[in-house]
Amino acid sequence: MSSDKLLEIETEETLNREELAARLHELADSLARHNEVSFNRGGIPYRIKVPDNVEVEVELEIDGDGTSLEIEISW
């Protein structure tokens, strides 16, 4: 079985609001200043160039079990 994906990294963690805000600020600053997204996973550094124009999808879901906000950026 083959896959068209070259790389897929998915993580899930629990943060407090302030930690999440700091993480989002880092992402926004990286996009604004360096036109890229940088992060480390398992000791491996990743740097992904981001073009000038991207697609963004925002999904808000509220139900009896809770609320979720998903933000997807693609290019």
PDB file with SEQRES, HELIX, SHEET and CRYST1 records, atoms N, CA, C and O in Angstrom:
SEQRES   1 A   75  MET SER SER ASP LYS LEU LEU GLU ILE GLU THR GLU GLU          
SEQRES   2 A   75  THR LEU ASN ARG GLU GLU LEU ALA ALA ARG LEU HIS GLU          
SEQRES   3 A   75  LEU ALA ASP SER LEU ALA ARG HIS ASN GLU VAL SER PHE          
SEQRES   4 A   75  ASN ARG GLY GLY ILE PRO TYR ARG ILE LYS VAL PRO ASP          
SEQRES   5 A   75  ASN VAL GLU VAL GLU VAL GLU LEU GLU ILE ASP GLY ASP          
SEQRES   6 A   75  GLY THR SER LEU GLU ILE GLU ILE SER TRP                      
HELIX    1 AA1 ARG A   17  HIS A   34  1                                  18    
SHEET    1 AA1 2 GLU A  36  ARG A  41  0                                        
SHEET    2 AA1 2 ILE A  44  LYS A  49 -1                                        
SHEET    1 AA2 2 GLU A  55  ASP A  63  0                                        
SHEET    2 AA2 2 GLY A  66  SER A  74 -1                                        
CRYST1    1.000    1.000    1.000  90.00  90.00  90.00 P 1           1          
ATOM      1  N   MET A   1       0.849  -1.181   0.000  1.00  0.00           N  
ATOM      2  CA  MET A   1       0.000   0.000   0.000  1.00  0.00           C  
ATOM      3  C   MET A   1       0.890   1.239   0.000  1.00  0.00           C  
ATOM      4  O   MET A   1       1.781   1.348   0.842  1.00  0.00           O  
ATOM      5  N   SER A   2       0.673   2.174  -0.922  1.00  0.00           N  
ATOM      6  CA  SER A   2       1.487   3.381  -0.980  1.00  0.00           C  
ATOM      7  C   SER A   2       0.641   4.590  -0.609  1.00  0.00           C  
ATOM      8  O   SER A   2      -0.587   4.575  -0.694  1.00  0.00           O  
ATOM      9  N   SER A   3       1.340   5.627  -0.199  1.00  0.00           N  
ATOM     10  CA  SER A   3       0.678   6.860   0.197  1.00  0.00           C  
ATOM     11  C   SER A   3       1.292   8.018  -0.572  1.00  0.00           C  
ATOM     12  O   SER A   3       2.489   8.010  -0.860  1.00  0.00           O  
ATOM     13  N   ASP A   4       0.479   9.015  -0.907  1.00  0.00           N  
ATOM     14  CA  ASP A   4       0.978  10.192  -1.596  1.00  0.00           C  
ATOM     15  C   ASP A   4       1.617  11.184  -0.635  1.00  0.00           C  
ATOM     16  O   ASP A   4       2.271  12.128  -1.076  1.00  0.00           O  
ATOM     17  N   LYS A   5       1.443  10.989   0.673  1.00  0.00           N  
ATOM     18  CA  LYS A   5       1.974  11.916   1.661  1.00  0.00           C  
ATOM     19  C   LYS A   5       3.464  11.694   1.851  1.00  0.00           C  
ATOM     20  O   LYS A   5       3.916  10.564   2.039  1.00  0.00           O  
ATOM     21  N   LEU A   6       4.224  12.780   1.801  1.00  0.00           N  
ATOM     22  CA  LEU A   6       5.648  12.694   2.049  1.00  0.00           C  
ATOM     23  C   LEU A   6       5.948  12.742   3.547  1.00  0.00           C  
ATOM     24  O   LEU A   6       6.907  12.129   4.017  1.00  0.00           O  
ATOM     25  N   LEU A   7       5.122  13.473   4.284  1.00  0.00           N  
ATOM     26  CA  LEU A   7       5.324  13.615   5.714  1.00  0.00           C  
ATOM     27  C   LEU A   7       4.010  14.022   6.354  1.00  0.00           C  
ATOM     28  O   LEU A   7       3.286  14.862   5.819  1.00  0.00           O  
ATOM     29  N   GLU A   8       3.708  13.439   7.479  1.00  0.00           N  
ATOM     30  CA  GLU A   8       2.536  13.850   8.251  1.00  0.00           C  
ATOM     31  C   GLU A   8       2.905  13.756   9.725  1.00  0.00           C  
ATOM     32  O   GLU A   8       3.303  12.700  10.218  1.00  0.00           O  
ATOM     33  N   ILE A   9       2.767  14.875  10.410  1.00  0.00           N  
ATOM     34  CA  ILE A   9       3.045  14.930  11.841  1.00  0.00           C  
ATOM     35  C   ILE A   9       1.791  15.460  12.513  1.00  0.00           C  
ATOM     36  O   ILE A   9       1.289  16.521  12.144  1.00  0.00           O  
ATOM     37  N   GLU A  10       1.292  14.745  13.475  1.00  0.00           N  
ATOM     38  CA  GLU A  10       0.102  15.173  14.200  1.00  0.00           C  
ATOM     39  C   GLU A  10       0.380  15.029  15.684  1.00  0.00           C  
ATOM     40  O   GLU A  10       0.837  13.983  16.144  1.00  0.00           O  
ATOM     41  N   THR A  11       0.101  16.084  16.425  1.00  0.00           N  
ATOM     42  CA  THR A  11       0.300  16.037  17.873  1.00  0.00           C  
ATOM     43  C   THR A  11      -0.952  16.545  18.569  1.00  0.00           C  
ATOM     44  O   THR A  11      -1.737  17.306  18.003  1.00  0.00           O  
ATOM     45  N   GLU A  12      -1.115  16.118  19.779  1.00  0.00           N  
ATOM     46  CA  GLU A  12      -2.223  16.592  20.607  1.00  0.00           C  
ATOM     47  C   GLU A  12      -1.692  16.733  22.025  1.00  0.00           C  
ATOM     48  O   GLU A  12      -1.052  15.820  22.548  1.00  0.00           O  
ATOM     49  N   GLU A  13      -1.956  17.867  22.641  1.00  0.00           N  
ATOM     50  CA  GLU A  13      -1.498  18.103  24.003  1.00  0.00           C  
ATOM     51  C   GLU A  13      -2.466  19.045  24.711  1.00  0.00           C  
ATOM     52  O   GLU A  13      -3.295  19.696  24.077  1.00  0.00           O  
ATOM     53  N   THR A  14      -2.349  19.103  26.006  1.00  0.00           N  
ATOM     54  CA  THR A  14      -3.174  20.001  26.797  1.00  0.00           C  
ATOM     55  C   THR A  14      -2.316  21.176  27.261  1.00  0.00           C  
ATOM     56  O   THR A  14      -1.260  20.985  27.863  1.00  0.00           O  
ATOM     57  N   LEU A  15      -2.780  22.386  26.975  1.00  0.00           N  
ATOM     58  CA  LEU A  15      -2.098  23.616  27.369  1.00  0.00           C  
ATOM     59  C   LEU A  15      -3.076  24.503  28.104  1.00  0.00           C  
ATOM     60  O   LEU A  15      -4.288  24.373  27.935  1.00  0.00           O  
ATOM     61  N   ASN A  16      -2.554  25.410  28.924  1.00  0.00           N  
ATOM     62  CA  ASN A  16      -3.460  26.415  29.472  1.00  0.00           C  
ATOM     63  C   ASN A  16      -3.592  27.545  28.445  1.00  0.00           C  
ATOM     64  O   ASN A  16      -2.842  27.586  27.469  1.00  0.00           O  
ATOM     65  N   ARG A  17      -4.531  28.448  28.660  1.00  0.00           N  
ATOM     66  CA  ARG A  17      -4.799  29.507  27.683  1.00  0.00           C  
ATOM     67  C   ARG A  17      -3.561  30.335  27.367  1.00  0.00           C  
ATOM     68  O   ARG A  17      -3.312  30.666  26.208  1.00  0.00           O  
ATOM     69  N   GLU A  18      -2.779  30.672  28.402  1.00  0.00           N  
ATOM     70  CA  GLU A  18      -1.596  31.500  28.198  1.00  0.00           C  
ATOM     71  C   GLU A  18      -0.546  30.771  27.359  1.00  0.00           C  
ATOM     72  O   GLU A  18       0.098  31.382  26.506  1.00  0.00           O  
ATOM     73  N   GLU A  19      -0.372  29.480  27.594  1.00  0.00           N  
ATOM     74  CA  GLU A  19       0.574  28.692  26.801  1.00  0.00           C  
ATOM     75  C   GLU A  19       0.125  28.610  25.347  1.00  0.00           C  
ATOM     76  O   GLU A  19       0.940  28.729  24.433  1.00  0.00           O  
ATOM     77  N   LEU A  20      -1.172  28.406  25.138  1.00  0.00           N  
ATOM     78  CA  LEU A  20      -1.704  28.359  23.782  1.00  0.00           C  
ATOM     79  C   LEU A  20      -1.510  29.696  23.082  1.00  0.00           C  
ATOM     80  O   LEU A  20      -1.099  29.740  21.922  1.00  0.00           O  
ATOM     81  N   ALA A  21      -1.808  30.788  23.786  1.00  0.00           N  
ATOM     82  CA  ALA A  21      -1.630  32.118  23.194  1.00  0.00           C  
ATOM     83  C   ALA A  21      -0.174  32.341  22.794  1.00  0.00           C  
ATOM     84  O   ALA A  21       0.094  32.889  21.725  1.00  0.00           O  
ATOM     85  N   ALA A  22       0.767  31.925  23.636  1.00  0.00           N  
ATOM     86  CA  ALA A  22       2.190  32.071  23.316  1.00  0.00           C  
ATOM     87  C   ALA A  22       2.551  31.255  22.082  1.00  0.00           C  
ATOM     88  O   ALA A  22       3.299  31.727  21.225  1.00  0.00           O  
ATOM     89  N   ARG A  23       2.033  30.044  21.983  1.00  0.00           N  
ATOM     90  CA  ARG A  23       2.314  29.184  20.830  1.00  0.00           C  
ATOM     91  C   ARG A  23       1.760  29.809  19.551  1.00  0.00           C  
ATOM     92  O   ARG A  23       2.428  29.802  18.518  1.00  0.00           O  
ATOM     93  N   LEU A  24       0.536  30.350  19.617  1.00  0.00           N  
ATOM     94  CA  LEU A  24      -0.060  30.991  18.440  1.00  0.00           C  
ATOM     95  C   LEU A  24       0.701  32.256  18.050  1.00  0.00           C  
ATOM     96  O   LEU A  24       0.867  32.542  16.865  1.00  0.00           O  
ATOM     97  N   HIS A  25       1.165  33.016  19.049  1.00  0.00           N  
ATOM     98  CA  HIS A  25       1.978  34.213  18.768  1.00  0.00           C  
ATOM     99  C   HIS A  25       3.276  33.819  18.057  1.00  0.00           C  
ATOM    100  O   HIS A  25       3.684  34.486  17.106  1.00  0.00           O  
ATOM    101  N   GLU A  26       3.923  32.751  18.507  1.00  0.00           N  
ATOM    102  CA  GLU A  26       5.150  32.270  17.858  1.00  0.00           C  
ATOM    103  C   GLU A  26       4.893  31.930  16.395  1.00  0.00           C  
ATOM    104  O   GLU A  26       5.676  32.291  15.517  1.00  0.00           O  
ATOM    105  N   LEU A  27       3.794  31.237  16.142  1.00  0.00           N  
ATOM    106  CA  LEU A  27       3.441  30.872  14.775  1.00  0.00           C  
ATOM    107  C   LEU A  27       3.202  32.120  13.927  1.00  0.00           C  
ATOM    108  O   LEU A  27       3.725  32.230  12.818  1.00  0.00           O  
ATOM    109  N   ALA A  28       2.419  33.053  14.448  1.00  0.00           N  
ATOM    110  CA  ALA A  28       2.116  34.281  13.708  1.00  0.00           C  
ATOM    111  C   ALA A  28       3.388  35.090  13.445  1.00  0.00           C  
ATOM    112  O   ALA A  28       3.580  35.599  12.341  1.00  0.00           O  
ATOM    113  N   ASP A  29       4.250  35.212  14.448  1.00  0.00           N  
ATOM    114  CA  ASP A  29       5.502  35.951  14.273  1.00  0.00           C  
ATOM    115  C   ASP A  29       6.398  35.293  13.241  1.00  0.00           C  
ATOM    116  O   ASP A  29       7.017  35.981  12.429  1.00  0.00           O  
ATOM    117  N   SER A  30       6.474  33.978  13.263  1.00  0.00           N  
ATOM    118  CA  SER A  30       7.293  33.247  12.300  1.00  0.00           C  
ATOM    119  C   SER A  30       6.784  33.466  10.878  1.00  0.00           C  
ATOM    120  O   SER A  30       7.578  33.668   9.959  1.00  0.00           O  
ATOM    121  N   LEU A  31       5.485  33.428  10.696  1.00  0.00           N  
ATOM    122  CA  LEU A  31       4.909  33.668   9.370  1.00  0.00           C  
ATOM    123  C   LEU A  31       5.163  35.096   8.906  1.00  0.00           C  
ATOM    124  O   LEU A  31       5.504  35.317   7.744  1.00  0.00           O  
ATOM    125  N   ALA A  32       5.003  36.062   9.796  1.00  0.00           N  
ATOM    126  CA  ALA A  32       5.148  37.469   9.433  1.00  0.00           C  
ATOM    127  C   ALA A  32       6.605  37.855   9.168  1.00  0.00           C  
ATOM    128  O   ALA A  32       6.881  38.626   8.248  1.00  0.00           O  
ATOM    129  N   ARG A  33       7.525  37.336   9.953  1.00  0.00           N  
ATOM    130  CA  ARG A  33       8.927  37.757   9.849  1.00  0.00           C  
ATOM    131  C   ARG A  33       9.756  36.907   8.903  1.00  0.00           C  
ATOM    132  O   ARG A  33      10.629  37.426   8.206  1.00  0.00           O  
ATOM    133  N   HIS A  34       9.496  35.620   8.872  1.00  0.00           N  
ATOM    134  CA  HIS A  34      10.393  34.714   8.171  1.00  0.00           C  
ATOM    135  C   HIS A  34       9.749  33.972   7.006  1.00  0.00           C  
ATOM    136  O   HIS A  34      10.427  33.227   6.300  1.00  0.00           O  
ATOM    137  N   ASN A  35       8.455  34.165   6.798  1.00  0.00           N  
ATOM    138  CA  ASN A  35       7.738  33.478   5.722  1.00  0.00           C  
ATOM    139  C   ASN A  35       7.885  31.962   5.808  1.00  0.00           C  
ATOM    140  O   ASN A  35       7.942  31.274   4.789  1.00  0.00           O  
ATOM    141  N   GLU A  36       7.944  31.453   7.032  1.00  0.00           N  
ATOM    142  CA  GLU A  36       8.082  30.019   7.222  1.00  0.00           C  
ATOM    143  C   GLU A  36       7.537  29.612   8.582  1.00  0.00           C  
ATOM    144  O   GLU A  36       7.274  30.447   9.448  1.00  0.00           O  
ATOM    145  N   VAL A  37       7.378  28.326   8.740  1.00  0.00           N  
ATOM    146  CA  VAL A  37       6.983  27.746  10.011  1.00  0.00           C  
ATOM    147  C   VAL A  37       8.134  26.845  10.442  1.00  0.00           C  
ATOM    148  O   VAL A  37       8.596  26.007   9.666  1.00  0.00           O  
ATOM    149  N   SER A  38       8.594  27.015  11.671  1.00  0.00           N  
ATOM    150  CA  SER A  38       9.698  26.211  12.195  1.00  0.00           C  
ATOM    151  C   SER A  38       9.260  25.536  13.476  1.00  0.00           C  
ATOM    152  O   SER A  38       8.594  26.142  14.315  1.00  0.00           O  
ATOM    153  N   PHE A  39       9.640  24.263  13.624  1.00  0.00           N  
ATOM    154  CA  PHE A  39       9.343  23.540  14.853  1.00  0.00           C  
ATOM    155  C   PHE A  39      10.235  22.313  14.947  1.00  0.00           C  
ATOM    156  O   PHE A  39      10.858  21.913  13.963  1.00  0.00           O  
ATOM    157  N   ASN A  40      10.294  21.720  16.125  1.00  0.00           N  
ATOM    158  CA  ASN A  40      11.052  20.498  16.369  1.00  0.00           C  
ATOM    159  C   ASN A  40      10.099  19.414  16.827  1.00  0.00           C  
ATOM    160  O   ASN A  40       9.205  19.662  17.635  1.00  0.00           O  
ATOM    161  N   ARG A  41      10.291  18.218  16.313  1.00  0.00           N  
ATOM    162  CA  ARG A  41       9.528  17.046  16.762  1.00  0.00           C  
ATOM    163  C   ARG A  41      10.500  15.897  16.893  1.00  0.00           C  
ATOM    164  O   ARG A  41      11.158  15.523  15.922  1.00  0.00           O  
ATOM    165  N   GLY A  42      10.595  15.337  18.072  1.00  0.00           N  
ATOM    166  CA  GLY A  42      11.493  14.213  18.292  1.00  0.00           C  
ATOM    167  C   GLY A  42      12.948  14.557  18.039  1.00  0.00           C  
ATOM    168  O   GLY A  42      13.720  13.711  17.589  1.00  0.00           O  
ATOM    169  N   GLY A  43      13.330  15.811  18.329  1.00  0.00           N  
ATOM    170  CA  GLY A  43      14.709  16.238  18.116  1.00  0.00           C  
ATOM    171  C   GLY A  43      15.045  16.561  16.672  1.00  0.00           C  
ATOM    172  O   GLY A  43      16.194  16.879  16.363  1.00  0.00           O  
ATOM    173  N   ILE A  44      14.077  16.488  15.792  1.00  0.00           N  
ATOM    174  CA  ILE A  44      14.307  16.780  14.369  1.00  0.00           C  
ATOM    175  C   ILE A  44      13.730  18.158  14.057  1.00  0.00           C  
ATOM    176  O   ILE A  44      12.535  18.381  14.248  1.00  0.00           O  
ATOM    177  N   PRO A  45      14.569  19.093  13.577  1.00  0.00           N  
ATOM    178  CA  PRO A  45      14.051  20.425  13.225  1.00  0.00           C  
ATOM    179  C   PRO A  45      13.377  20.417  11.854  1.00  0.00           C  
ATOM    180  O   PRO A  45      13.856  19.776  10.919  1.00  0.00           O  
ATOM    181  N   TYR A  46      12.273  21.127  11.750  1.00  0.00           N  
ATOM    182  CA  TYR A  46      11.549  21.271  10.487  1.00  0.00           C  
ATOM    183  C   TYR A  46      11.395  22.750  10.191  1.00  0.00           C  
ATOM    184  O   TYR A  46      11.067  23.533  11.082  1.00  0.00           O  
ATOM    185  N   ARG A  47      11.631  23.141   8.938  1.00  0.00           N  
ATOM    186  CA  ARG A  47      11.412  24.506   8.469  1.00  0.00           C  
ATOM    187  C   ARG A  47      10.631  24.403   7.174  1.00  0.00           C  
ATOM    188  O   ARG A  47      11.103  23.824   6.195  1.00  0.00           O  
ATOM    189  N   ILE A  48       9.434  24.968   7.176  1.00  0.00           N  
ATOM    190  CA  ILE A  48       8.567  24.877   6.012  1.00  0.00           C  
ATOM    191  C   ILE A  48       8.307  26.288   5.490  1.00  0.00           C  
ATOM    192  O   ILE A  48       7.762  27.133   6.201  1.00  0.00           O  
ATOM    193  N   LYS A  49       8.697  26.531   4.259  1.00  0.00           N  
ATOM    194  CA  LYS A  49       8.440  27.821   3.620  1.00  0.00           C  
ATOM    195  C   LYS A  49       6.950  27.961   3.338  1.00  0.00           C  
ATOM    196  O   LYS A  49       6.285  27.002   2.949  1.00  0.00           O  
ATOM    197  N   VAL A  50       6.442  29.164   3.540  1.00  0.00           N  
ATOM    198  CA  VAL A  50       5.026  29.453   3.312  1.00  0.00           C  
ATOM    199  C   VAL A  50       4.936  30.549   2.249  1.00  0.00           C  
ATOM    200  O   VAL A  50       5.573  31.593   2.389  1.00  0.00           O  
ATOM    201  N   PRO A  51       4.155  30.328   1.191  1.00  0.00           N  
ATOM    202  CA  PRO A  51       4.041  31.338   0.134  1.00  0.00           C  
ATOM    203  C   PRO A  51       3.273  32.573   0.611  1.00  0.00           C  
ATOM    204  O   PRO A  51       2.704  32.587   1.702  1.00  0.00           O  
ATOM    205  N   ASP A  52       3.271  33.591  -0.219  1.00  0.00           N  
ATOM    206  CA  ASP A  52       2.600  34.848   0.118  1.00  0.00           C  
ATOM    207  C   ASP A  52       1.098  34.686   0.302  1.00  0.00           C  
ATOM    208  O   ASP A  52       0.500  35.378   1.125  1.00  0.00           O  
ATOM    209  N   ASN A  53       0.481  33.779  -0.455  1.00  0.00           N  
ATOM    210  CA  ASN A  53      -0.962  33.570  -0.370  1.00  0.00           C  
ATOM    211  C   ASN A  53      -1.251  32.137   0.048  1.00  0.00           C  
ATOM    212  O   ASN A  53      -0.684  31.190  -0.497  1.00  0.00           O  
ATOM    213  N   VAL A  54      -2.137  31.993   1.018  1.00  0.00           N  
ATOM    214  CA  VAL A  54      -2.516  30.676   1.531  1.00  0.00           C  
ATOM    215  C   VAL A  54      -4.030  30.607   1.644  1.00  0.00           C  
ATOM    216  O   VAL A  54      -4.714  31.631   1.634  1.00  0.00           O  
ATOM    217  N   GLU A  55      -4.540  29.392   1.749  1.00  0.00           N  
ATOM    218  CA  GLU A  55      -5.966  29.186   2.013  1.00  0.00           C  
ATOM    219  C   GLU A  55      -6.121  28.896   3.498  1.00  0.00           C  
ATOM    220  O   GLU A  55      -5.313  28.175   4.083  1.00  0.00           O  
ATOM    221  N   VAL A  56      -7.149  29.453   4.099  1.00  0.00           N  
ATOM    222  CA  VAL A  56      -7.404  29.201   5.515  1.00  0.00           C  
ATOM    223  C   VAL A  56      -8.853  28.784   5.688  1.00  0.00           C  
ATOM    224  O   VAL A  56      -9.760  29.379   5.106  1.00  0.00           O  
ATOM    225  N   GLU A  57      -9.057  27.753   6.495  1.00  0.00           N  
ATOM    226  CA  GLU A  57     -10.395  27.245   6.783  1.00  0.00           C  
ATOM    227  C   GLU A  57     -10.571  27.253   8.301  1.00  0.00           C  
ATOM    228  O   GLU A  57      -9.729  26.737   9.035  1.00  0.00           O  
ATOM    229  N   VAL A  58     -11.655  27.834   8.752  1.00  0.00           N  
ATOM    230  CA  VAL A  58     -11.951  27.894  10.181  1.00  0.00           C  
ATOM    231  C   VAL A  58     -13.255  27.161  10.418  1.00  0.00           C  
ATOM    232  O   VAL A  58     -14.256  27.422   9.751  1.00  0.00           O  
ATOM    233  N   GLU A  59     -13.239  26.240  11.372  1.00  0.00           N  
ATOM    234  CA  GLU A  59     -14.429  25.455  11.689  1.00  0.00           C  
ATOM    235  C   GLU A  59     -14.696  25.550  13.191  1.00  0.00           C  
ATOM    236  O   GLU A  59     -13.831  25.231  14.006  1.00  0.00           O  
ATOM    237  N   LEU A  60     -15.887  25.986  13.539  1.00  0.00           N  
ATOM    238  CA  LEU A  60     -16.318  26.063  14.933  1.00  0.00           C  
ATOM    239  C   LEU A  60     -17.434  25.054  15.133  1.00  0.00           C  
ATOM    240  O   LEU A  60     -18.405  25.030  14.377  1.00  0.00           O  
ATOM    241  N   GLU A  61     -17.288  24.218  16.158  1.00  0.00           N  
ATOM    242  CA  GLU A  61     -18.300  23.207  16.441  1.00  0.00           C  
ATOM    243  C   GLU A  61     -18.652  23.273  17.924  1.00  0.00           C  
ATOM    244  O   GLU A  61     -17.782  23.158  18.788  1.00  0.00           O  
ATOM    245  N   ILE A  62     -19.931  23.458  18.203  1.00  0.00           N  
ATOM    246  CA  ILE A  62     -20.432  23.495  19.576  1.00  0.00           C  
ATOM    247  C   ILE A  62     -21.494  22.428  19.697  1.00  0.00           C  
ATOM    248  O   ILE A  62     -22.476  22.431  18.955  1.00  0.00           O  
ATOM    249  N   ASP A  63     -21.298  21.510  20.639  1.00  0.00           N  
ATOM    250  CA  ASP A  63     -22.307  20.489  20.881  1.00  0.00           C  
ATOM    251  C   ASP A  63     -22.336  20.163  22.373  1.00  0.00           C  
ATOM    252  O   ASP A  63     -21.650  20.810  23.164  1.00  0.00           O  
ATOM    253  N   GLY A  64     -23.107  19.186  22.748  1.00  0.00           N  
ATOM    254  CA  GLY A  64     -23.270  18.837  24.150  1.00  0.00           C  
ATOM    255  C   GLY A  64     -22.007  18.344  24.823  1.00  0.00           C  
ATOM    256  O   GLY A  64     -21.893  18.408  26.047  1.00  0.00           O  
ATOM    257  N   ASP A  65     -21.044  17.845  24.037  1.00  0.00           N  
ATOM    258  CA  ASP A  65     -19.799  17.317  24.594  1.00  0.00           C  
ATOM    259  C   ASP A  65     -18.717  18.375  24.743  1.00  0.00           C  
ATOM    260  O   ASP A  65     -17.709  18.123  25.403  1.00  0.00           O  
ATOM    261  N   GLY A  66     -18.893  19.551  24.153  1.00  0.00           N  
ATOM    262  CA  GLY A  66     -17.885  20.593  24.245  1.00  0.00           C  
ATOM    263  C   GLY A  66     -17.841  21.436  22.995  1.00  0.00           C  
ATOM    264  O   GLY A  66     -18.737  21.395  22.153  1.00  0.00           O  
ATOM    265  N   THR A  67     -16.773  22.202  22.899  1.00  0.00           N  
ATOM    266  CA  THR A  67     -16.579  23.124  21.788  1.00  0.00           C  
ATOM    267  C   THR A  67     -15.214  22.864  21.162  1.00  0.00           C  
ATOM    268  O   THR A  67     -14.243  22.586  21.865  1.00  0.00           O  
ATOM    269  N   SER A  68     -15.147  22.954  19.843  1.00  0.00           N  
ATOM    270  CA  SER A  68     -13.853  22.842  19.179  1.00  0.00           C  
ATOM    271  C   SER A  68     -13.730  23.926  18.118  1.00  0.00           C  
ATOM    272  O   SER A  68     -14.708  24.298  17.469  1.00  0.00           O  
ATOM    273  N   LEU A  69     -12.527  24.415  17.956  1.00  0.00           N  
ATOM    274  CA  LEU A  69     -12.191  25.402  16.935  1.00  0.00           C  
ATOM    275  C   LEU A  69     -11.013  24.836  16.168  1.00  0.00           C  
ATOM    276  O   LEU A  69      -9.945  24.610  16.736  1.00  0.00           O  
ATOM    277  N   GLU A  70     -11.204  24.608  14.881  1.00  0.00           N  
ATOM    278  CA  GLU A  70     -10.141  24.076  14.041  1.00  0.00           C  
ATOM    279  C   GLU A  70      -9.748  25.142  13.028  1.00  0.00           C  
ATOM    280  O   GLU A  70     -10.600  25.753  12.382  1.00  0.00           O  
ATOM    281  N   ILE A  71      -8.442  25.353  12.901  1.00  0.00           N  
ATOM    282  CA  ILE A  71      -7.906  26.289  11.921  1.00  0.00           C  
ATOM    283  C   ILE A  71      -6.953  25.514  11.030  1.00  0.00           C  
ATOM    284  O   ILE A  71      -5.962  24.962  11.508  1.00  0.00           O  
ATOM    285  N   GLU A  72      -7.245  25.470   9.749  1.00  0.00           N  
ATOM    286  CA  GLU A  72      -6.412  24.744   8.801  1.00  0.00           C  
ATOM    287  C   GLU A  72      -5.862  25.721   7.780  1.00  0.00           C  
ATOM    288  O   GLU A  72      -6.612  26.480   7.165  1.00  0.00           O  
ATOM    289  N   ILE A  73      -4.544  25.700   7.601  1.00  0.00           N  
ATOM    290  CA  ILE A  73      -3.876  26.561   6.630  1.00  0.00           C  
ATOM    291  C   ILE A  73      -3.241  25.645   5.590  1.00  0.00           C  
ATOM    292  O   ILE A  73      -2.521  24.711   5.940  1.00  0.00           O  
ATOM    293  N   SER A  74      -3.504  25.908   4.320  1.00  0.00           N  
ATOM    294  CA  SER A  74      -2.940  25.067   3.278  1.00  0.00           C  
ATOM    295  C   SER A  74      -2.471  25.923   2.104  1.00  0.00           C  
ATOM    296  O   SER A  74      -2.915  27.056   1.920  1.00  0.00           O  
ATOM    297  N   TRP A  75      -1.564  25.350   1.317  1.00  0.00           N  
ATOM    298  CA  TRP A  75      -1.055  26.008   0.114  1.00  0.00           C  
ATOM    299  C   TRP A  75      -0.557  24.967  -0.840  1.00  0.00           C  
ATOM    300  O   TRP A  75      -0.082  25.302  -1.926  1.00  0.00           O  
TER     301      TRP A  75                                                      
END                                                                             
